[in-house]
Amino acid sequence: MDTLSYLIATEPEPPLTEAGQAALRDDVLSRLGTGPFPPGARISRILWLILICRRGFRNPVILPVDDRLDLPEPDDIARWCDLLAHFMDHPRDDETALVVLQRPGSAKISDADKYIFRVMCEAVVGLQAMPWAFYVTTPDGVQQVTDTARARERAASPRAGVR
């Protein structure tokens, strides 16, 4: 017998509808929020890039940010966000990106969370980036950080640097 004789013929799963993709997004985000953060852990913030489409999801990037919860080092977070933006450039099919900041603590959006979001907005300027959304996940819940006028203004400026 050859090796192909052991393959079982299965039908591919049907593509996810928009509602199915939304349910998948919510499930992935809630699972990330329950991630453990042991006391004294070397990393307390992690950036995830999750791509969702009709075929399901891919997780091409997981970046340990730092072991703090205040404002990150500007150069470090700019490099991380540039890397994430690179993976979001030239999307395939119907992919949507979820940029997720996983951290311990309250689900309340902090100034540091807003800062990381603004840097991410700056990183995608000028790219043919796929649609994306930014979320903060914590053991207390999931919050979406939405585009603010200031973030749009800074990202659109010709020299949008990290301040």
ChimeraX commands (.cxc) that place a marker at each C-alpha (Angstrom):
marker #1 position 0.00,0.00,0.00 radius 0.5
marker #1 position 1.23,3.49,-0.74 radius 0.5
marker #1 position 1.13,6.37,1.74 radius 0.5
marker #1 position -1.79,8.05,0.01 radius 0.5
marker #1 position -4.12,5.16,0.66 radius 0.5
marker #1 position -4.36,6.20,4.33 radius 0.5
marker #1 position -5.71,9.67,3.60 radius 0.5
marker #1 position -9.33,10.16,4.53 radius 0.5
marker #1 position -11.33,12.22,2.10 radius 0.5
marker #1 position -12.98,15.09,3.95 radius 0.5
marker #1 position -14.90,18.05,2.71 radius 0.5
marker #1 position -13.33,21.43,3.40 radius 0.5
marker #1 position -15.15,23.48,5.96 radius 0.5
marker #1 position -17.39,26.18,4.51 radius 0.5
marker #1 position -16.02,29.73,4.60 radius 0.5
marker #1 position -16.86,31.79,7.66 radius 0.5
marker #1 position -19.58,34.37,7.26 radius 0.5
marker #1 position -19.10,37.89,8.61 radius 0.5
marker #1 position -20.96,36.82,11.75 radius 0.5
marker #1 position -18.70,33.77,12.03 radius 0.5
marker #1 position -15.61,35.95,11.70 radius 0.5
marker #1 position -16.94,38.31,14.39 radius 0.5
marker #1 position -17.59,35.35,16.70 radius 0.5
marker #1 position -14.08,34.02,16.02 radius 0.5
marker #1 position -12.61,37.47,16.80 radius 0.5
marker #1 position -14.50,37.66,20.09 radius 0.5
marker #1 position -13.43,34.14,21.06 radius 0.5
marker #1 position -9.75,34.78,20.27 radius 0.5
marker #1 position -9.76,38.08,22.19 radius 0.5
marker #1 position -11.45,36.60,25.26 radius 0.5
marker #1 position -8.99,33.69,25.30 radius 0.5
marker #1 position -6.04,36.09,25.15 radius 0.5
marker #1 position -7.45,38.05,28.06 radius 0.5
marker #1 position -7.34,35.00,30.29 radius 0.5
marker #1 position -3.61,34.53,29.76 radius 0.5
marker #1 position -1.63,34.11,32.97 radius 0.5
marker #1 position 0.67,36.83,34.27 radius 0.5
marker #1 position 2.54,35.29,37.19 radius 0.5
marker #1 position 3.96,37.68,39.79 radius 0.5
marker #1 position 7.51,38.69,38.90 radius 0.5
marker #1 position 7.15,37.62,35.27 radius 0.5
marker #1 position 9.86,38.95,32.97 radius 0.5
marker #1 position 7.26,40.13,30.45 radius 0.5
marker #1 position 4.04,41.88,31.38 radius 0.5
marker #1 position 2.96,43.22,27.95 radius 0.5
marker #1 position 2.74,41.26,24.73 radius 0.5
marker #1 position 1.71,42.51,21.27 radius 0.5
marker #1 position -0.11,40.01,19.08 radius 0.5
marker #1 position -0.99,40.24,15.39 radius 0.5
marker #1 position -3.91,38.02,14.50 radius 0.5
marker #1 position -5.30,37.88,10.97 radius 0.5
marker #1 position -8.92,36.82,10.53 radius 0.5
marker #1 position -10.58,35.93,7.23 radius 0.5
marker #1 position -13.19,33.59,5.76 radius 0.5
marker #1 position -10.86,30.61,6.25 radius 0.5
marker #1 position -10.27,31.23,9.97 radius 0.5
marker #1 position -7.31,32.95,11.58 radius 0.5
marker #1 position -3.53,33.08,11.47 radius 0.5
marker #1 position -1.22,34.37,14.16 radius 0.5
marker #1 position 2.00,35.37,12.41 radius 0.5
marker #1 position 3.54,37.55,15.15 radius 0.5
marker #1 position 3.81,37.52,18.94 radius 0.5
marker #1 position 6.11,40.21,20.39 radius 0.5
marker #1 position 7.08,40.44,24.07 radius 0.5
marker #1 position 7.10,44.19,24.71 radius 0.5
marker #1 position 8.50,44.73,28.22 radius 0.5
marker #1 position 7.99,44.10,31.90 radius 0.5
marker #1 position 6.42,47.48,32.69 radius 0.5
marker #1 position 2.96,48.94,32.40 radius 0.5
marker #1 position 3.90,52.61,32.00 radius 0.5
marker #1 position 4.90,54.31,28.74 radius 0.5
marker #1 position 7.20,52.05,26.73 radius 0.5
marker #1 position 10.57,53.10,25.35 radius 0.5
marker #1 position 9.71,55.17,22.23 radius 0.5
marker #1 position 12.31,53.56,19.95 radius 0.5
marker #1 position 11.44,50.03,21.06 radius 0.5
marker #1 position 7.70,50.35,20.59 radius 0.5
marker #1 position 8.20,52.14,17.24 radius 0.5
marker #1 position 10.26,49.16,16.00 radius 0.5
marker #1 position 7.66,46.66,17.21 radius 0.5
marker #1 position 4.81,48.58,15.59 radius 0.5
marker #1 position 6.77,48.96,12.33 radius 0.5
marker #1 position 7.26,45.19,12.28 radius 0.5
marker #1 position 3.55,44.56,12.83 radius 0.5
marker #1 position 2.69,47.08,10.10 radius 0.5
marker #1 position 5.03,45.24,7.72 radius 0.5
marker #1 position 2.99,42.05,8.19 radius 0.5
marker #1 position -0.23,44.02,7.58 radius 0.5
marker #1 position 1.00,45.47,4.27 radius 0.5
marker #1 position -0.49,44.07,1.03 radius 0.5
marker #1 position -3.32,41.99,2.49 radius 0.5
marker #1 position -4.53,38.72,1.05 radius 0.5
marker #1 position -8.20,38.26,0.22 radius 0.5
marker #1 position -10.47,39.52,2.94 radius 0.5
marker #1 position -8.08,39.52,5.89 radius 0.5
marker #1 position -8.63,41.83,8.83 radius 0.5
marker #1 position -5.87,42.40,11.36 radius 0.5
marker #1 position -6.30,42.44,15.10 radius 0.5
marker #1 position -3.43,44.17,16.86 radius 0.5
marker #1 position -3.78,43.03,20.44 radius 0.5
marker #1 position -1.95,44.36,23.49 radius 0.5
marker #1 position -2.17,41.66,26.16 radius 0.5
marker #1 position -1.35,42.81,29.68 radius 0.5
marker #1 position -2.29,42.23,33.31 radius 0.5
marker #1 position -4.41,44.62,35.33 radius 0.5
marker #1 position -7.59,46.54,34.76 radius 0.5
marker #1 position -9.39,46.58,31.43 radius 0.5
marker #1 position -9.48,50.39,31.65 radius 0.5
marker #1 position -7.53,51.91,28.75 radius 0.5
marker #1 position -4.38,53.58,30.13 radius 0.5
marker #1 position -2.28,56.41,28.72 radius 0.5
marker #1 position 0.37,53.82,27.83 radius 0.5
marker #1 position -2.22,51.80,25.87 radius 0.5
marker #1 position -3.29,54.94,23.97 radius 0.5
marker #1 position 0.34,55.78,23.28 radius 0.5
marker #1 position 1.03,52.32,21.80 radius 0.5
marker #1 position -2.12,52.68,19.68 radius 0.5
marker #1 position -0.93,56.08,18.35 radius 0.5
marker #1 position 2.48,54.62,17.46 radius 0.5
marker #1 position 0.72,51.78,15.62 radius 0.5
marker #1 position -1.37,54.34,13.70 radius 0.5
marker #1 position 1.85,56.08,12.67 radius 0.5
marker #1 position 3.42,52.79,11.57 radius 0.5
marker #1 position 0.71,52.01,9.01 radius 0.5
marker #1 position 0.74,55.45,7.37 radius 0.5
marker #1 position 1.67,55.17,3.71 radius 0.5
marker #1 position 1.21,51.39,3.58 radius 0.5
marker #1 position -1.43,49.43,1.74 radius 0.5
marker #1 position -2.42,47.96,5.07 radius 0.5
marker #1 position -5.39,45.70,5.56 radius 0.5
marker #1 position -8.26,46.90,7.73 radius 0.5
marker #1 position -7.22,46.63,11.36 radius 0.5
marker #1 position -8.38,47.22,14.90 radius 0.5
marker #1 position -6.46,47.64,18.16 radius 0.5
marker #1 position -7.54,45.83,21.32 radius 0.5
marker #1 position -6.30,45.64,24.90 radius 0.5
marker #1 position -6.93,42.30,26.61 radius 0.5
marker #1 position -6.60,41.78,30.33 radius 0.5
marker #1 position -7.93,39.25,32.83 radius 0.5
marker #1 position -10.66,41.85,33.55 radius 0.5
marker #1 position -11.89,42.02,29.95 radius 0.5
marker #1 position -11.32,43.24,26.41 radius 0.5
marker #1 position -11.44,46.85,25.26 radius 0.5
marker #1 position -11.05,48.24,21.76 radius 0.5
marker #1 position -8.95,51.38,21.44 radius 0.5
marker #1 position -10.61,53.47,18.79 radius 0.5
marker #1 position -9.19,56.02,16.43 radius 0.5
marker #1 position -9.20,59.48,17.90 radius 0.5
marker #1 position -8.87,62.78,16.08 radius 0.5
marker #1 position -5.43,63.29,17.60 radius 0.5
marker #1 position -4.19,59.86,16.46 radius 0.5
marker #1 position -5.48,60.49,12.92 radius 0.5
marker #1 position -3.91,63.96,12.89 radius 0.5
marker #1 position -0.50,62.74,14.10 radius 0.5
marker #1 position -0.52,59.74,11.77 radius 0.5
marker #1 position -1.33,61.94,8.76 radius 0.5
marker #1 position 1.44,64.45,9.45 radius 0.5
marker #1 position 4.37,64.21,7.02 radius 0.5
marker #1 position 6.84,63.65,9.81 radius 0.5
marker #1 position 4.86,61.54,12.26 radius 0.5
marker #1 position 7.56,60.65,14.73 radius 0.5
marker #1 position 7.33,59.16,18.17 radius 0.5
marker #1 position 7.30,61.85,20.83 radius 0.5
marker link #1:1,2 radius 0.2
marker link #1:2,3 radius 0.2
marker link #1:3,4 radius 0.2
marker link #1:4,5 radius 0.2
marker link #1:5,6 radius 0.2
marker link #1:6,7 radius 0.2
marker link #1:7,8 radius 0.2
marker link #1:8,9 radius 0.2
marker link #1:9,10 radius 0.2
marker link #1:10,11 radius 0.2
marker link #1:11,12 radius 0.2
marker link #1:12,13 radius 0.2
marker link #1:13,14 radius 0.2
marker link #1:14,15 radius 0.2
marker link #1:15,16 radius 0.2
marker link #1:16,17 radius 0.2
marker link #1:17,18 radius 0.2
marker link #1:18,19 radius 0.2
marker link #1:19,20 radius 0.2
marker link #1:20,21 radius 0.2
marker link #1:21,22 radius 0.2
marker link #1:22,23 radius 0.2
marker link #1:23,24 radius 0.2
marker link #1:24,25 radius 0.2
marker link #1:25,26 radius 0.2
marker link #1:26,27 radius 0.2
marker link #1:27,28 radius 0.2
marker link #1:28,29 radius 0.2
marker link #1:29,30 radius 0.2
marker link #1:30,31 radius 0.2
marker link #1:31,32 radius 0.2
marker link #1:32,33 radius 0.2
marker link #1:33,34 radius 0.2
marker link #1:34,35 radius 0.2
marker link #1:35,36 radius 0.2
marker link #1:36,37 radius 0.2
marker link #1:37,38 radius 0.2
marker link #1:38,39 radius 0.2
marker link #1:39,40 radius 0.2
marker link #1:40,41 radius 0.2
marker link #1:41,42 radius 0.2
marker link #1:42,43 radius 0.2
marker link #1:43,44 radius 0.2
marker link #1:44,45 radius 0.2
marker link #1:45,46 radius 0.2
marker link #1:46,47 radius 0.2
marker link #1:47,48 radius 0.2
marker link #1:48,49 radius 0.2
marker link #1:49,50 radius 0.2
marker link #1:50,51 radius 0.2
marker link #1:51,52 radius 0.2
marker link #1:52,53 radius 0.2
marker link #1:53,54 radius 0.2
marker link #1:54,55 radius 0.2
marker link #1:55,56 radius 0.2
marker link #1:56,57 radius 0.2
marker link #1:57,58 radius 0.2
marker link #1:58,59 radius 0.2
marker link #1:59,60 radius 0.2
marker link #1:60,61 radius 0.2
marker link #1:61,62 radius 0.2
marker link #1:62,63 radius 0.2
marker link #1:63,64 radius 0.2
marker link #1:64,65 radius 0.2
marker link #1:65,66 radius 0.2
marker link #1:66,67 radius 0.2
marker link #1:67,68 radius 0.2
marker link #1:68,69 radius 0.2
marker link #1:69,70 radius 0.2
marker link #1:70,71 radius 0.2
marker link #1:71,72 radius 0.2
marker link #1:72,73 radius 0.2
marker link #1:73,74 radius 0.2
marker link #1:74,75 radius 0.2
marker link #1:75,76 radius 0.2
marker link #1:76,77 radius 0.2
marker link #1:77,78 radius 0.2
marker link #1:78,79 radius 0.2
marker link #1:79,80 radius 0.2
marker link #1:80,81 radius 0.2
marker link #1:81,82 radius 0.2
marker link #1:82,83 radius 0.2
marker link #1:83,84 radius 0.2
marker link #1:84,85 radius 0.2
marker link #1:85,86 radius 0.2
marker link #1:86,87 radius 0.2
marker link #1:87,88 radius 0.2
marker link #1:88,89 radius 0.2
marker link #1:89,90 radius 0.2
marker link #1:90,91 radius 0.2
marker link #1:91,92 radius 0.2
marker link #1:92,93 radius 0.2
marker link #1:93,94 radius 0.2
marker link #1:94,95 radius 0.2
marker link #1:95,96 radius 0.2
marker link #1:96,97 radius 0.2
marker link #1:97,98 radius 0.2
marker link #1:98,99 radius 0.2
marker link #1:99,100 radius 0.2
marker link #1:100,101 radius 0.2
marker link #1:101,102 radius 0.2
marker link #1:102,103 radius 0.2
marker link #1:103,104 radius 0.2
marker link #1:104,105 radius 0.2
marker link #1:105,106 radius 0.2
marker link #1:106,107 radius 0.2
marker link #1:107,108 radius 0.2
marker link #1:108,109 radius 0.2
marker link #1:109,110 radius 0.2
marker link #1:110,111 radius 0.2
marker link #1:111,112 radius 0.2
marker link #1:112,113 radius 0.2
marker link #1:113,114 radius 0.2
marker link #1:114,115 radius 0.2
marker link #1:115,116 radius 0.2
marker link #1:116,117 radius 0.2
marker link #1:117,118 radius 0.2
marker link #1:118,119 radius 0.2
marker link #1:119,120 radius 0.2
marker link #1:120,121 radius 0.2
marker link #1:121,122 radius 0.2
marker link #1:122,123 radius 0.2
marker link #1:123,124 radius 0.2
marker link #1:124,125 radius 0.2
marker link #1:125,126 radius 0.2
marker link #1:126,127 radius 0.2
marker link #1:127,128 radius 0.2
marker link #1:128,129 radius 0.2
marker link #1:129,130 radius 0.2
marker link #1:130,131 radius 0.2
marker link #1:131,132 radius 0.2
marker link #1:132,133 radius 0.2
marker link #1:133,134 radius 0.2
marker link #1:134,135 radius 0.2
marker link #1:135,136 radius 0.2
marker link #1:136,137 radius 0.2
marker link #1:137,138 radius 0.2
marker link #1:138,139 radius 0.2
marker link #1:139,140 radius 0.2
marker link #1:140,141 radius 0.2
marker link #1:141,142 radius 0.2
marker link #1:142,143 radius 0.2
marker link #1:143,144 radius 0.2
marker link #1:144,145 radius 0.2
marker link #1:145,146 radius 0.2
marker link #1:146,147 radius 0.2
marker link #1:147,148 radius 0.2
marker link #1:148,149 radius 0.2
marker link #1:149,150 radius 0.2
marker link #1:150,151 radius 0.2
marker link #1:151,152 radius 0.2
marker link #1:152,153 radius 0.2
marker link #1:153,154 radius 0.2
marker link #1:154,155 radius 0.2
marker link #1:155,156 radius 0.2
marker link #1:156,157 radius 0.2
marker link #1:157,158 radius 0.2
marker link #1:158,159 radius 0.2
marker link #1:159,160 radius 0.2
marker link #1:160,161 radius 0.2
marker link #1:161,162 radius 0.2
marker link #1:162,163 radius 0.2
view
